């Protein structure tokens, strides 16, 4: 009896009694990856572990932190050590966490404010501005001095008149004379002389007693200090192992925190995912996203992944709040991203299904901003993914920023946008 191998890509056929042996050795049989639990051809398993598996560990070449491959591309968009360029002066070899300091303190093209109230000028021209406008700056300083002089005179006028000060001085002098008279020596033969002498002897006796008590307390304090020094020296020998153990526990806790964050992100993505080819993206804090994009701190954002079906294509959307490419600074750019999915081996490639973006007008749904495209089958953006994400493709001129910034347009309400993405599967 003849038998044929059912594994995709395998052309083996032969006697049925040989089928079991072939099935165990077939290079095309699907095996489960121990890291990502996806199905992979047996012949590609080692290559998958080292190059394609979304759960393979990757060390960031910039910050040297470890990440799963599936989130590495997203990490590079936020990595504090990622190299960036200043958009104003063009300086390169900056890291993302250095950009703000460079912008505030070093950038030669950044406009800074003159303390005299002049129009802002570039930092590289500020010294020249001070020389050219020296007359204006001197007038400004003189005006400030006049104001300060007037305020000083006003404060001086509020002080007490000189006559009152002289009267207070005389009163003080009179009190000093009276104190000297009261505190002078007691004349011999005074009636109170004997009483005062008795009080002095009593005070001397008390002082002598207190001196003995203080001496005893001083010795006890020295003994306690000596004992404490001995305890500290004994404990110093144990501090090393304890400190090492604390450091180990802190590292372990940091690793657990990192794993918990990754697990939380994974769960959030799964809970937010849709499986019908449609995704509604609620984009919050729009004003901050625009500000970060304009400053270069974070030029783009990603939606959570969504799917065409339970076993379908995995996708996400990438949005540039300040535009990208030909739309930079003038439009919002929206791109479609094909991601590596668990069921890619059983799907048809390249990806050929129509993609539609719809920015919801929250005041009037008949005025939604819509754009769509059909993928180019020859583009690498729609081939079967070999990394976590393919190159994004879509609409760099999706909607003008002037339209978004118009408060009456209805696209931004309470600092929130809604972007709906629909993938229409071909029959």
Secondary structure, DSSP 8 states (H G I E B T S, - for coil): -EEE--STT---EEEGGGHHHHHHH-TTSEEE-TTT--EEEGGGHHHIIIII-TTSEEE-TTT--EEEHHHHHHHHTT-TT-EE--TTT---SEEHHHHHHHHHHT-TTSEE--TTS---EEGGGHHHHHHHTHHHHHHHHHHHHHHHHHHHHHHHHTS--HHHHHHHHHHHHHHHHHHHHHTS---TT-TTHHHHHHHHHHHHHHHHHHHHHHHHHHHHHHHHHHHHHHHHHHHHTTHHHHHHHHHHHHHHHHHHHHHHHHHHHHHHHHHH--SSSEEEEEE--HHHHHHHHHHTS---EE---EESSTTS-EEEEEEETT--GGGTTTEEEEEEEEE--TTGGGS-SS---EEEEEE--SS-GGG-EEEEE---TTSGGGS--SSSB---EEEEEEEEHHHHH-GGGSS-BTTBEEEEEEEE---
